[in-house]
């Protein structure tokens, strides 16, 4: 048979991946079973299991948290396995990371400029980046501003802000599968221009 079609992967828990697929578009007979093979993308070697031909999903368990895996699925008929397989990538995730313990908005010394720093975040998954959202309430008008940035460091220099504006700056860690953790915030007012 040809390869299975339309593979989808969902991280059920931090130690499992649910893989679902559609039968081959060219089955060339009755599908008797599938073989699901998986391994971490950074390691050679395979783990595999067989699935009955009328089942089109498999829950891979006992995986390591926060690790990308390569998953391959082959279909078989009574004549044997096809030469082609479908390949997909999935990453086990974990619960969202905790909030940063301390977010500090340094007292501004230059108009339209703020430096924000924070402590590292505790998480069982590596933090891939930090998301920084900031909203400003302009003190000399009725306007508000909003913007966001991503960074891989534990501080950010916010430039070209509106002068004489109170900013609420919130920071959260982002782990595998773009899971965003809890937010923690600080507040500061930019200098008059």
Long-range contacts (C-beta under 8 A, 24 or more apart in sequence): 1-26, 1-27, 1-28, 1-29, 1-31, 1-75, 1-76, 1-77, 1-82, 2-26, 2-27, 2-28, 2-75, 2-82, 2-84, 3-73, 3-74, 3-75, 3-82, 3-84, 3-85, 3-86, 4-34, 4-56, 4-73, 4-74, 4-75, 4-85, 4-86, 5-86, 7-71, 7-73, 7-86, 7-88, 8-88, 9-71, 9-88, 9-89, 9-90, 11-90, 11-91, 11-92, 11-93, 11-177, 12-59, 13-92, 14-65, 14-66, 14-92, 14-93, 14-94, 14-95, 14-124, 14-125, 15-61, 15-62, 15-63, 15-64, 15-65, 15-92, 16-59, 16-60, 16-61, 16-62, 16-63, 16-92, 17-59, 17-60, 17-63, 17-69, 17-71, 17-90, 17-92, 18-57, 18-58, 18-59, 18-60, 19-57, 19-58, 19-59, 19-60, 19-71, 19-73, 19-88, 19-90, 20-56, 20-57, 21-56, 21-57, 21-73, 21-86, 22-56, 23-56, 23-75, 24-75, 24-82, 27-75, 27-77, 28-77, 28-82, 29-77, 29-78, 29-79, 30-77, 30-78, 31-75, 31-76, 31-77, 32-76, 32-77, 32-78, 33-75, 33-76, 34-58, 34-73, 34-74, 34-75, 34-76, 35-73, 35-74, 35-76, 35-81, 36-60, 36-71, 36-72, 36-73, 37-71, 37-72, 37-73, 37-74, 37-85, 38-63, 38-69, 38-70, 38-71, 38-72, 39-69, 39-70, 40-64, 40-67, 40-68, 40-69, 40-70, 41-68, 41-69, 41-70, 41-89, 42-68, 63-92, 64-92, 65-92, 65-93, 65-94, 65-124, 65-125, 66-91, 66-92, 66-93, 66-94, 66-124, 66-125, 66-126, 66-175, 66-176, 67-91, 67-92, 68-176, 91-176, 91-177, 92-176, 93-125, 93-175, 93-176, 93-177, 93-179, 94-123, 94-124, 94-125, 94-175, 94-176, 94-179, 95-124, 96-175, 96-179, 96-180, 96-181, 96-182, 97-121, 97-122, 97-123, 97-125, 97-127, 97-172, 97-173, 97-175, 97-179, 97-181, 97-182, 98-122, 98-123, 98-181, 98-182, 99-172, 99-181, 99-182, 99-183, 99-184, 100-171, 100-172, 100-173, 100-184, 101-184, 102-184, 103-169, 103-170, 103-171, 103-184, 103-185, 103-186, 104-186, 105-167, 105-169, 105-186, 105-187, 105-188, 106-188, 107-188, 108-188, 108-189, 108-190, 108-191, 109-191, 110-191, 111-163, 111-190, 111-191, 111-192, 111-193, 112-159, 112-160, 112-161, 112-162, 112-163, 112-190, 112-191, 112-193, 113-157, 113-158, 113-159, 113-161, 113-190, 114-157, 114-158, 114-161, 114-167, 114-169, 114-188, 114-190, 115-155, 115-156, 115-157, 115-158, 116-155, 116-156, 116-158, 116-169, 116-171, 116-186, 117-154, 117-155, 118-154, 118-155, 118-171, 118-184, 119-154, 120-154, 121-173, 121-181, 123-173, 123-175, 123-181, 125-175, 125-176, 125-179, 126-175, 126-176, 127-173, 127-174, 127-175, 128-152, 128-174, 128-175, 128-176, 129-173, 129-174, 130-154, 130-156, 130-171, 130-172, 130-173, 130-174, 131-171, 131-172, 131-173, 131-174, 131-180, 132-156, 132-158, 132-169, 132-170, 132-171, 133-169, 133-170, 133-183, 134-158, 134-167, 134-168, 134-169, 134-170, 135-167, 135-168, 136-161, 136-162, 136-165, 136-166, 136-167, 136-168, 136-190, 137-165, 137-166, 137-168, 138-162, 138-164, 138-165, 139-164, 139-165, 139-166, 139-189, 140-164, 150-174, 161-190, 162-190, 163-190, 163-191, 163-192, 163-193, 164-189, 164-190, 164-191, 164-192, 164-193, 165-189, 165-190
